[in-house]
């Protein structure tokens, strides 16, 4: 059986519909500037690597809408755990087929406190996802996908197997509506396309640390307001005005407020905007 077919079949069996492959040489052909430093290339981390296999798992839109909350926090942890488990399984599968392979952990850092000092992990799953044809960058610096917009997280396997790369998505999926920029509670985003736009990663890290102390991190605001993704139609949330406070959307806001009122040390911040 062709290795690609084996990977796709295995992912299907694991409930993973989002999977793509990228030859490691793609890292040497920058899509834009500034680009990923060479020390972050797959071959700098695992010199034998020939292909990056990237998988994605969604976080469900109605759960993200309650963010920051204990509900989103728990689903976020579940998705991270599944990514780590499933990329490990894929790496082991490839090893069993005679292709030395390794999985890269979803979050390559010890704690939020570490990110406050150095807000970068040792490998970018986001860039790997884009190079594997799974999405494009949005103004919130997240990868946007057709199925779930930015409400998806990625994991990566580096393998010695040579697998044909998936085609890149040539046209940006970002609508440039700037909803993420307006919604950001710490004004960490800029009104420019990636990579001209830069995220104030330390501001994000400090907000995450504060939310973590209340057991309701991560933030999630910029990904819940994004209008991109077929999941918006699936969950009957096509209109992002749902996040504005008005009478017609009141039942949703009541639901979100209920979730946020339990399971975490929620504080009433007079200076925190509600989205």
Secondary structure, 3 states (H helix, E strand, C coil): CCHHHHHHHHHHHCCCCEEEEEEHHHHHCCCCCCCCCHHHCHHHHCCCCCEEEEEEEECCHHHHCCCCCHHHHHHHHHHHHHHHHHHHHHHHHHHHCCCCEEEECCCCCCCHHHHHHCCCCCCCHHHHHHHCCCCEECCCCCEEECCCECCEEEEEEEECCCCCCCCCCCCCCCCCCCHHHHHCCCCCCCCCCCCCCCCCHHHHHHHHHHHHHCCCCCCCHHHHCCCCCCHHHHCCCCCHHHHCCCHHHHHHHHHHHHHHCCCCCCCCCCCCCCC
